[in-house]
């Protein structure tokens, strides 16, 4: 054959020799076998060709969609940065603030786009696994709405989620992303000034969520396709986006064992999704049965990070703010510098060339209690919780805003000074709240606040460690018992009760802040 030998047939036969008829039969059998093998080869080649064609199609879709979306914020950042570097913009004009705000906003946009691409790749490779815990759904929604206030434009967002809704066994951060993407999509496509409604209710053994808006209807044949990667309706090409947001939502909901779909309404459009309330054979009702400053003139900051650009940026801004800054590019180098001259704060990257940052954190905690702020590109909850449990005081994800870093530095220094203080540090003020840890007294606006023993113990632990991120596990271990370290639902119920008694607006807390998927932070006054 033209392709050469595909195999061989061997025949062992005693006398007599094969007749001509049997030889022809054997030849026919061999030919049919060769044809079958050739057909199998061609089918495999065709399958590979289809895979390559689909890969090329997706690659083209990625390039056409992402290149435009990435270039837009990059162009804005480049234009604003070049204007600031030139002499065209005076440093004391309002234009300077506008250009800086544009850089900050577009950098956030760019970070979101890259995050969507990474999440999509994780979903397709099957590594995006939900880290489920028993959560209060309204807390997740309130967290999303607080961050999206400035993005809502002229839209009014109405929420109908009863507090009596059962605990939801979901990944806090992933479910935040689902609500963020669905609300962002509604804001993009619904006419300005219209209402976006978010409703959740119990439906059998599931939670049913509806996000509806007054946007235009989607052709019936496209209701399923809008969840495909990079699919964009031709009449909505004017709206920016990569076409990945809805695909990511679908992947997250399905990973939770649920379903996501869209439907046209008489006066608008709606996204629906459901997810089960039963998790590992346990229902929410079964699960709930068991629960009913002092600073020196020049504080020393040690920055341990192997990225020269990050080192330079942090050193420049902190030095300008009056801090004494030392830098190290490797873990061992940072440990040596810290031992030679104990810093007031350590800013630490996790991805160091010679050792993991968590090991550096552990070794520092063997002899110093100086605040440690993790500054890392790793954004998984496991990395954050792991670092905080090993002694870190705070965690900031790259890319970061310099104002946020400065705020975290100020908080860390204030907390460090207070923990070294005398009895005065045992009286903590937070807005209208005054907490006297020595006298077990809690007052709000001068009036005593009545707390149960467990509520006070929880508040006292938060306040004593104010301005630090406390993980669920550390709170549960210290307030309840080490055996309860995995039962975060204890915490959510009591935290909600505390907020109702302490916060001016419990739905938008300012004192007890949720760190999604990690824990809580008590914010004290300066």
TIBAGU-247886 format. One record per residue (C-alpha): x, y, z; residue number from 1; residue in three letters. Coordinates in nm, 2 decimals. Layout:
       xx       yy       zz   seq   type
        X        Y        Z   NUM    ALA
...
REM end
This chain:
       xx       yy       zz   seq   type
     0.00     0.00     0.00     1    UNK
     0.10     0.36    -0.05     2    UNK
     0.14     0.42     0.33     3    UNK
     0.35     0.11     0.37     4    UNK
     0.28    -0.19     0.59     5    UNK
     0.00    -0.15     0.84     6    UNK
     0.07    -0.48     1.00     7    UNK
     0.12    -0.85     0.91     8    UNK
    -0.08    -1.16     0.92     9    UNK
     0.10    -1.48     1.00    10    UNK
    -0.04    -1.83     0.92    11    UNK
     0.08    -2.16     1.05    12    UNK
    -0.07    -2.46     0.87    13    UNK
     0.03    -2.82     0.82    14    UNK
     0.01    -3.00     0.49    15    UNK
    -0.15    -2.98     0.24    16    UNK
    -0.06    -2.64     0.09    17    UNK
    -0.32    -2.36     0.05    18    UNK
    -0.54    -2.39    -0.26    19    UNK
    -0.57    -2.09    -0.49    20    UNK
    -0.92    -2.03    -0.37    21    UNK
    -0.81    -2.01     0.00    22    UNK
    -0.52    -1.78    -0.10    23    UNK
    -0.77    -1.54    -0.26    24    UNK
    -0.99    -1.56     0.05    25    UNK
    -0.70    -1.48     0.28    26    UNK
    -0.59    -1.20     0.05    27    UNK
    -0.95    -1.05     0.06    28    UNK
    -0.95    -1.08     0.44    29    UNK
    -0.61    -0.90     0.46    30    UNK
    -0.74    -0.62     0.23    31    UNK
    -1.05    -0.57     0.43    32    UNK
    -0.85    -0.55     0.75    33    UNK
    -0.62    -0.29     0.59    34    UNK
    -0.92    -0.08     0.49    35    UNK
    -1.06    -0.10     0.84    36    UNK
    -0.73     0.02     0.99    37    UNK
    -0.70     0.30     0.73    38    UNK
    -1.06     0.41     0.81    39    UNK
    -0.97     0.42     1.18    40    UNK
    -0.66     0.63     1.10    41    UNK
    -0.86     0.87     0.89    42    UNK
    -1.13     0.91     1.16    43    UNK
    -0.86     0.98     1.42    44    UNK
    -0.70     1.24     1.18    45    UNK
    -1.04     1.40     1.12    46    UNK
    -1.10     1.42     1.49    47    UNK
    -0.76     1.59     1.55    48    UNK
    -0.84     1.83     1.26    49    UNK
    -1.17     1.92     1.43    50    UNK
    -0.99     1.98     1.76    51    UNK
    -0.73     2.20     1.59    52    UNK
    -1.00     2.39     1.40    53    UNK
    -1.19     2.45     1.72    54    UNK
    -0.87     2.55     1.90    55    UNK
    -0.79     2.80     1.62    56    UNK
    -1.14     2.93     1.64    57    UNK
    -1.12     2.99     2.01    58    UNK
    -0.77     3.14     1.97    59    UNK
    -0.91     3.39     1.71    60    UNK
    -1.21     3.46     1.94    61    UNK
    -0.97     3.53     2.23    62    UNK
    -0.75     3.75     2.02    63    UNK
    -1.03     3.95     1.87    64    UNK
    -1.22     3.99     2.20    65    UNK
    -0.94     4.02     2.45    66    UNK
    -0.70     4.23     2.25    67    UNK
    -0.95     4.51     2.22    68    UNK
    -1.06     4.49     2.58    69    UNK
    -0.70     4.49     2.71    70    UNK
    -0.58     4.77     2.48    71    UNK
    -0.86     5.00     2.59    72    UNK
    -0.75     5.03     2.95    73    UNK
    -0.38     5.01     2.86    74    UNK
    -0.43     5.30     2.62    75    UNK
    -0.60     5.51     2.89    76    UNK
    -0.32     5.43     3.14    77    UNK
    -0.05     5.51     2.89    78    UNK
    -0.21     5.84     2.79    79    UNK
    -0.27     5.94     3.15    80    UNK
     0.08     5.83     3.27    81    UNK
     0.26     6.01     2.98    82    UNK
     0.06     6.33     3.05    83    UNK
     0.17     6.32     3.41    84    UNK
     0.53     6.26     3.33    85    UNK
     0.53     6.55     3.08    86    UNK
     0.51     6.92     3.17    87    UNK
     0.17     6.96     3.01    88    UNK
    -0.02     6.91     3.33    89    UNK
     0.05     7.12     3.63    90    UNK
     0.07     6.92     3.96    91    UNK
    -0.17     7.15     4.14    92    UNK
    -0.46     7.14     3.89    93    UNK
    -0.77     6.92     3.91    94    UNK
    -0.66     6.75     3.58    95    UNK
    -0.39     6.57     3.78    96    UNK
    -0.64     6.41     4.01    97    UNK
    -0.86     6.31     3.71    98    UNK
    -0.56     6.15     3.53    99    UNK
    -0.46     5.96     3.84   100    UNK
    -0.82     5.84     3.90   101    UNK
    -0.83     5.72     3.54   102    UNK
    -0.51     5.52     3.58   103    UNK
    -0.65     5.36     3.91   104    UNK
    -0.99     5.28     3.75   105    UNK
    -0.84     5.13     3.43   106    UNK
    -0.59     4.93     3.63   107    UNK
    -0.88     4.78     3.83   108    UNK
    -1.06     4.71     3.50   109    UNK
    -0.75     4.54     3.36   110    UNK
    -0.71     4.33     3.67   111    UNK
    -1.07     4.21     3.64   112    UNK
    -1.02     4.12     3.27   113    UNK
    -0.71     3.91     3.35   114    UNK
    -0.89     3.75     3.65   115    UNK
    -1.18     3.65     3.42   116    UNK
    -0.94     3.48     3.18   117    UNK
    -0.77     3.29     3.46   118    UNK
    -1.10     3.18     3.61   119    UNK
    -1.22     3.06     3.27   120    UNK
    -0.90     2.85     3.23   121    UNK
    -0.95     2.71     3.58   122    UNK
    -1.31     2.61     3.50   123    UNK
    -1.21     2.44     3.18   124    UNK
    -0.93     2.25     3.34   125    UNK
    -1.15     2.14     3.62   126    UNK
    -0.94     2.30     3.90   127    UNK
    -1.19     2.56     4.01   128    UNK
    -1.33     2.37     4.31   129    UNK
    -1.57     2.55     4.54   130    UNK
    -1.45     2.58     4.90   131    UNK
    -1.79     2.55     5.06   132    UNK
    -1.90     2.67     5.40   133    UNK
    -2.24     2.75     5.55   134    UNK
    -2.29     3.11     5.46   135    UNK
    -2.57     3.37     5.50   136    UNK
    -2.66     3.46     5.14   137    UNK
    -2.77     3.82     5.22   138    UNK
    -2.42     3.89     5.36   139    UNK
    -2.26     3.79     5.03   140    UNK
    -2.51     4.01     4.84   141    UNK
    -2.45     4.31     5.08   142    UNK
    -2.08     4.28     5.03   143    UNK
    -2.12     4.29     4.65   144    UNK
    -2.36     4.58     4.66   145    UNK
    -2.12     4.78     4.88   146    UNK
    -1.84     4.74     4.63   147    UNK
    -2.06     4.82     4.33   148    UNK
    -2.22     5.14     4.45   149    UNK
    -2.01     5.36     4.22   150    UNK
    -2.07     5.13     3.92   151    UNK
    -2.45     5.12     3.94   152    UNK
    -2.48     5.46     3.76   153    UNK
    -2.84     5.57     3.74   154    UNK
    -2.98     5.23     3.82   155    UNK
    -3.17     5.15     4.14   156    UNK
    -3.10     4.80     4.28   157    UNK
    -3.38     4.65     4.49   158    UNK
    -3.31     4.35     4.70   159    UNK
    -3.57     4.10     4.83   160    UNK
    -3.38     3.83     5.03   161    UNK
    -3.55     3.73     5.35   162    UNK
    -3.33     3.70     5.66   163    UNK
    -3.52     3.37     5.73   164    UNK
    -3.35     3.21     5.43   165    UNK
    -3.16     2.90     5.53   166    UNK
    -2.78     2.88     5.54   167    UNK
    -2.63     2.84     5.20   168    UNK
    -2.35     2.58     5.15   169    UNK
    -2.15     2.79     4.90   170    UNK
    -1.80     2.92     4.83   171    UNK
    -1.82     3.28     4.96   172    UNK
    -1.58     3.44     4.71   173    UNK
    -1.71     3.24     4.41   174    UNK
    -2.07     3.33     4.49   175    UNK
    -1.96     3.70     4.52   176    UNK
    -1.83     3.67     4.17   177    UNK
    -2.15     3.53     4.04   178    UNK
    -2.36     3.81     4.18   179    UNK
    -2.10     4.07     4.06   180    UNK
    -2.10     3.94     3.70   181    UNK
    -2.48     3.91     3.68   182    UNK
    -2.53     4.26     3.82   183    UNK
    -2.26     4.40     3.60   184    UNK
    -2.43     4.25     3.29   185    UNK
    -2.77     4.39     3.40   186    UNK
    -2.61     4.74     3.45   187    UNK
    -2.45     4.73     3.10   188    UNK
    -2.76     4.63     2.91   189    UNK
    -3.05     4.78     3.10   190    UNK
    -3.14     5.14     3.01   191    UNK
    -3.02     5.41     3.25   192    UNK
    -3.25     5.50     3.54   193    UNK
    -3.43     5.16     3.54   194    UNK
    -3.46     4.92     3.83   195    UNK
    -3.26     4.60     3.88   196    UNK
    -3.42     4.35     4.11   197    UNK
    -3.24     4.08     4.31   198    UNK
    -3.46     3.82     4.47   199    UNK
    -3.39     3.49     4.65   200    UNK
    -3.62     3.23     4.80   201    UNK
    -3.63     2.87     4.91   202    UNK
    -3.76     2.62     4.66   203    UNK
    -3.78     2.27     4.79   204    UNK
    -3.43     2.16     4.87   205    UNK
    -3.27     2.44     4.68   206    UNK
    -3.22     2.82     4.68   207    UNK
    -3.36     3.00     4.37   208    UNK
    -3.21     3.34     4.29   209    UNK
    -3.35     3.58     4.02   210    UNK
    -3.16     3.88     3.89   211    UNK
    -3.40     4.08     3.67   212    UNK
    -3.37     4.40     3.48   213    UNK
    -3.56     4.61     3.23   214    UNK
    -3.32     4.55     2.94   215    UNK
    -3.41     4.44     2.59   216    UNK
    -3.52     4.08     2.52   217    UNK
    -3.28     3.83     2.39   218    UNK
    -3.38     3.63     2.08   219    UNK
    -3.51     3.29     2.19   220    UNK
    -3.25     3.10     1.99   221    UNK
    -2.97     3.29     2.18   222    UNK
    -3.09     3.23     2.54   223    UNK
    -2.87     2.93     2.58   224    UNK
    -2.58     3.07     2.37   225    UNK
    -2.52     3.38     2.58   226    UNK
    -2.35     3.15     2.83   227    UNK
    -2.10     3.03     2.57   228    UNK
    -1.74     3.17     2.58   229    UNK
    -1.69     3.49     2.38   230    UNK
    -2.05     3.49     2.25   231    UNK
    -2.18     3.84     2.19   232    UNK
    -2.51     3.94     2.05   233    UNK
    -2.46     4.15     1.73   234    UNK
    -2.70     4.42     1.84   235    UNK
    -2.50     4.47     2.16   236    UNK
    -2.15     4.50     2.02   237    UNK
    -2.14     4.85     2.14   238    UNK
    -2.12     4.72     2.50   239    UNK
    -1.77     4.65     2.63   240    UNK
    -1.66     4.31     2.77   241    UNK
    -1.48     3.99     2.68   242    UNK
    -1.79     3.77     2.67   243    UNK
    -1.65     3.56     2.96   244    UNK
    -1.85     3.68     3.26   245    UNK
    -2.16     3.47     3.20   246    UNK
    -1.96     3.16     3.11   247    UNK
    -1.77     3.20     3.45   248    UNK
    -2.10     3.23     3.63   249    UNK
    -2.23     2.91     3.46   250    UNK
    -1.91     2.72     3.55   251    UNK
    -1.93     2.83     3.92   252    UNK
    -2.30     2.75     3.96   253    UNK
    -2.26     2.41     3.80   254    UNK
    -1.96     2.34     4.02   255    UNK
    -2.19     2.40     4.31   256    UNK
    -2.43     2.14     4.17   257    UNK
    -2.68     2.40     4.05   258    UNK
    -2.82     2.54     3.72   259    UNK
    -2.81     2.88     3.55   260    UNK
    -3.05     3.00     3.28   261    UNK
    -3.19     3.31     3.13   262    UNK
    -3.54     3.41     3.03   263    UNK
    -3.73     3.70     2.87   264    UNK
    -3.99     3.87     3.09   265    UNK
    -4.29     4.07     2.97   266    UNK
    -4.11     4.39     3.07   267    UNK
    -3.75     4.29     3.07   268    UNK
    -3.50     4.01     3.11   269    UNK
    -3.38     3.79     3.40   270    UNK
    -3.11     3.55     3.50   271    UNK
    -3.21     3.26     3.72   272    UNK
    -2.99     3.02     3.91   273    UNK
    -3.05     2.75     4.17   274    UNK
    -2.81     2.55     4.39   275    UNK
    -2.89     2.27     4.64   276    UNK
    -2.92     2.33     5.02   277    UNK
    -2.81     1.98     5.10   278    UNK
    -2.43     1.95     5.13   279    UNK
    -2.26     1.62     5.22   280    UNK
    -2.60     1.48     5.33   281    UNK
    -2.66     1.76     5.57   282    UNK
    -2.94     2.02     5.54   283    UNK
    -2.93     2.38     5.68   284    UNK
    -3.19     2.29     5.95   285    UNK
    -2.98     1.99     6.07   286    UNK
    -2.67     2.21     6.06   287    UNK
    -2.83     2.48     6.27   288    UNK
    -2.96     2.25     6.54   289    UNK
    -2.63     2.28     6.73   290    UNK
    -2.61     2.66     6.71   291    UNK
    -2.85     2.89     6.85   292    UNK
    -0.10     5.52     6.89   293    UNK
     0.24     5.52     6.97   294    UNK
     0.49     5.57     6.67   295    UNK
     0.85     5.67     6.63   296    UNK
     0.95     5.97     6.41   297    UNK
     1.08     5.73     6.14   298    UNK
     0.92     5.38     6.16   299    UNK
     1.14     5.11     6.00   300    UNK
     0.97     4.91     5.73   301    UNK
     1.13     4.60     5.58   302    UNK
     1.01     4.51     5.23   303    UNK
     1.08     4.15     5.12   304    UNK
     0.99     4.11     4.75   305    UNK
     1.18     3.98     4.46   306    UNK
     1.02     4.21     4.20   307    UNK
     1.24     4.52     4.15   308    UNK
     0.95     4.73     4.02   309    UNK
     0.74     4.66     4.33   310    UNK
     1.04     4.73     4.56   311    UNK
     1.11     5.06     4.39   312    UNK
     0.75     5.17     4.40   313    UNK
     0.70     5.09     4.76   314    UNK
     1.03     5.23     4.87   315    UNK
     0.97     5.55     4.68   316    UNK
     0.62     5.62     4.83   317    UNK
     0.70     5.51     5.18   318    UNK
     1.03     5.71     5.19   319    UNK
     0.83     6.01     5.07   320    UNK
     0.59     5.96     5.36   321    UNK
     0.87     5.97     5.61   322    UNK
     0.93     5.60     5.67   323    UNK
     1.27     5.43     5.68   324    UNK
     1.26     5.15     5.43   325    UNK
     1.49     4.85     5.39   326    UNK
     1.45     4.60     5.10   327    UNK
     1.54     4.24     5.04   328    UNK
     1.49     4.02     4.74   329    UNK
     1.52     3.68     4.91   330    UNK
     1.37     3.52     5.22   331    UNK
     1.71     3.45     5.39   332    UNK
     1.83     3.80     5.32   333    UNK
     1.51     3.95     5.47   334    UNK
     1.54     3.73     5.79   335    UNK
     1.91     3.84     5.83   336    UNK
     1.81     4.21     5.79   337    UNK
     1.52     4.17     6.04   338    UNK
     1.75     4.01     6.29   339    UNK
     2.01     4.28     6.26   340    UNK
     1.76     4.57     6.29   341    UNK
     1.41     4.47     6.41   342    UNK
     1.16     4.65     6.18   343    UNK
     0.83     4.81     6.29   344    UNK
     0.65     4.64     6.00   345    UNK
     0.74     4.37     5.75   346    UNK
     0.58     4.38     5.40   347    UNK
     0.63     4.03     5.26   348    UNK
     0.57     3.86     4.93   349    UNK
     0.48     3.49     4.93   350    UNK
     0.66     3.40     4.60   351    UNK
     1.02     3.43     4.69   352    UNK
     1.30     3.26     4.49   353    UNK
     1.46     3.07     4.78   354    UNK
     1.17     2.99     5.01   355    UNK
     0.80     3.04     5.05   356    UNK
     0.69     3.36     5.22   357    UNK
     0.48     3.16     5.47   358    UNK
     0.81     3.00     5.60   359    UNK
     0.95     3.35     5.64   360    UNK
     0.65     3.45     5.83   361    UNK
     0.67     3.15     6.06   362    UNK
     1.04     3.21     6.13   363    UNK
     0.98     3.58     6.21   364    UNK
     0.70     3.49     6.45   365    UNK
     0.95     3.27     6.65   366    UNK
     1.11     3.59     6.79   367    UNK
     0.92     3.91     6.69   368    UNK
     0.56     4.03     6.71   369    UNK
     0.61     4.32     6.46   370    UNK
     0.31     4.35     6.22   371    UNK
     0.35     4.14     5.90   372    UNK
     0.16     4.25     5.59   373    UNK
     0.15     4.00     5.31   374    UNK
     0.16     4.15     4.96   375    UNK
     0.12     3.88     4.70   376    UNK
    -0.03     3.79     4.36   377    UNK
    -0.18     3.47     4.52   378    UNK
    -0.55     3.54     4.57   379    UNK
    -0.69     3.21     4.68   380    UNK
    -0.86     3.18     5.01   381    UNK
    -0.63     2.89     5.11   382    UNK
    -0.32     3.11     5.06   383    UNK
    -0.47     3.40     5.26   384    UNK
    -0.59     3.19     5.55   385    UNK
    -0.26     2.99     5.55   386    UNK
    -0.05     3.31     5.58   387    UNK
    -0.28     3.47     5.84   388    UNK
    -0.29     3.15     6.05   389    UNK
     0.09     3.14     6.05   390    UNK
     0.11     3.49     6.20   391    UNK
     0.05     3.75     5.93   392    UNK
    -0.15     4.05     6.04   393    UNK
    -0.29     4.15     5.70   394    UNK
    -0.31     4.04     5.34   395    UNK
    -0.31     4.26     5.03   396    UNK
    -0.34     4.12     4.68   397    UNK
    -0.14     4.24     4.38   398    UNK
    -0.21     4.46     4.19   399    UNK
    -0.28     4.70     4.48   400    UNK
    -0.36     5.07     4.53   401    UNK
    -0.08     5.26     4.70   402    UNK
    -0.34     5.45     4.92   403    UNK
    -0.47     5.11     5.04   404    UNK
    -0.12     4.99     5.13   405    UNK
    -0.05     5.32     5.32   406    UNK
    -0.38     5.27     5.51   407    UNK
    -0.29     4.91     5.60   408    UNK
     0.06     5.04     5.72   409    UNK
    -0.10     5.30     5.94   410    UNK
    -0.34     5.05     6.08   411    UNK
    -0.06     4.80     6.15   412    UNK
     0.15     5.07     6.33   413    UNK
    -0.14     5.19     6.53   414    UNK
    -0.23     4.83     6.64   415    UNK
     0.14     4.76     6.73   416    UNK
     0.15     5.08     6.94   417    UNK
    -0.17     4.99     7.12   418    UNK
    -0.07     4.64     7.20   419    UNK
     0.25     4.78     7.37   420    UNK
     0.05     5.04     7.56   421    UNK
    -0.09     5.03     7.92   422    UNK
    -0.45     5.03     8.05   423    UNK
    -0.54     5.31     7.80   424    UNK
    -0.52     5.06     7.52   425    UNK
    -0.79     4.85     7.69   426    UNK
    -1.04     5.12     7.61   427    UNK
    -1.13     5.10     7.24   428    UNK
    -1.33     5.36     7.04   429    UNK
    -1.50     5.28     6.71   430    UNK
    -1.74     5.55     6.60   431    UNK
    -2.02     5.57     6.86   432    UNK
    -1.89     5.26     7.03   433    UNK
    -1.67     5.26     7.35   434    UNK
    -1.55     4.92     7.47   435    UNK
    -1.37     4.90     7.80   436    UNK
    -1.21     4.56     7.81   437    UNK
    -1.10     4.60     8.17   438    UNK
    -1.45     4.67     8.30   439    UNK
    -1.64     4.46     8.05   440    UNK
    -1.84     4.76     7.94   441    UNK
    -1.98     4.84     7.60   442    UNK
    -2.16     5.17     7.53   443    UNK
    -2.30     5.32     7.21   444    UNK
    -2.37     5.69     7.20   445    UNK
    -2.33     5.69     7.58   446    UNK
    -2.60     5.42     7.63   447    UNK
    -2.50     5.08     7.76   448    UNK
    -2.54     4.80     7.51   449    UNK
    -2.68     4.47     7.65   450    UNK
    -2.48     4.17     7.52   451    UNK
    -2.50     3.80     7.60   452    UNK
    -2.19     3.64     7.75   453    UNK
    -2.10     3.48     7.42   454    UNK
    -2.16     3.81     7.23   455    UNK
    -1.94     4.00     7.46   456    UNK
    -1.66     3.73     7.45   457    UNK
    -1.67     3.75     7.07   458    UNK
    -1.67     4.14     7.07   459    UNK
    -1.39     4.15     7.32   460    UNK
    -1.17     3.92     7.11   461    UNK
    -1.24     4.13     6.80   462    UNK
    -1.18     4.46     6.97   463    UNK
    -0.86     4.34     7.15   464    UNK
    -0.72     4.25     6.81   465    UNK
    -0.87     4.55     6.63   466    UNK
    -0.75     4.64     6.28   467    UNK
    -0.62     4.29     6.23   468    UNK
    -0.77     4.03     5.99   469    UNK
    -0.88     3.74     6.22   470    UNK
    -0.96     3.41     6.04   471    UNK
    -1.28     3.22     6.11   472    UNK
    -1.07     2.94     6.27   473    UNK
    -0.88     3.17     6.51   474    UNK
    -1.21     3.34     6.63   475    UNK
    -1.39     3.01     6.67   476    UNK
    -1.09     2.85     6.85   477    UNK
    -1.06     3.15     7.09   478    UNK
    -1.42     3.23     7.15   479    UNK
    -1.57     2.88     7.14   480    UNK
    -1.35     2.57     7.14   481    UNK
    -1.09     2.42     6.91   482    UNK
    -1.34     2.15     6.83   483    UNK
    -1.56     2.42     6.67   484    UNK
    -1.29     2.56     6.44   485    UNK
    -1.46     2.44     6.12   486    UNK
    -1.82     2.55     6.21   487    UNK
    -1.82     2.90     6.06   488    UNK
    -2.20     2.91     6.09   489    UNK
    -2.16     2.97     6.46   490    UNK
    -1.97     3.28     6.37   491    UNK
    -2.21     3.42     6.11   492    UNK
    -2.51     3.39     6.34   493    UNK
    -2.35     3.57     6.63   494    UNK
    -2.18     3.83     6.40   495    UNK
    -2.52     3.92     6.25   496    UNK
    -2.66     3.96     6.61   497    UNK
    -2.37     4.18     6.71   498    UNK
    -2.40     4.40     6.41   499    UNK
    -2.77     4.46     6.48   500    UNK
    -2.68     4.58     6.83   501    UNK
    -2.36     4.78     6.75   502    UNK
    -2.37     4.91     6.39   503    UNK
    -2.56     5.23     6.29   504    UNK
    -2.66     5.05     5.97   505    UNK
    -2.62     4.67     6.01   506    UNK
    -2.67     4.62     5.64   507    UNK
    -2.36     4.84     5.57   508    UNK
    -2.13     4.77     5.86   509    UNK
    -1.85     5.01     5.93   510    UNK
    -1.70     4.86     6.25   511    UNK
    -1.71     4.48     6.20   512    UNK
    -1.60     4.43     5.84   513    UNK
    -1.62     4.10     5.66   514    UNK
    -1.31     3.97     5.49   515    UNK
    -1.48     3.74     5.23   516    UNK
    -1.39     3.38     5.27   517    UNK
    -1.13     3.46     5.54   518    UNK
    -1.28     3.61     5.85   519    UNK
    -1.35     3.95     6.01   520    UNK
    -1.17     4.28     6.10   521    UNK
    -1.28     4.52     6.38   522    UNK
    -1.21     4.88     6.27   523    UNK
    -1.12     5.11     6.56   524    UNK
    -1.08     5.49     6.55   525    UNK
    -0.74     5.64     6.48   526    UNK
REM end
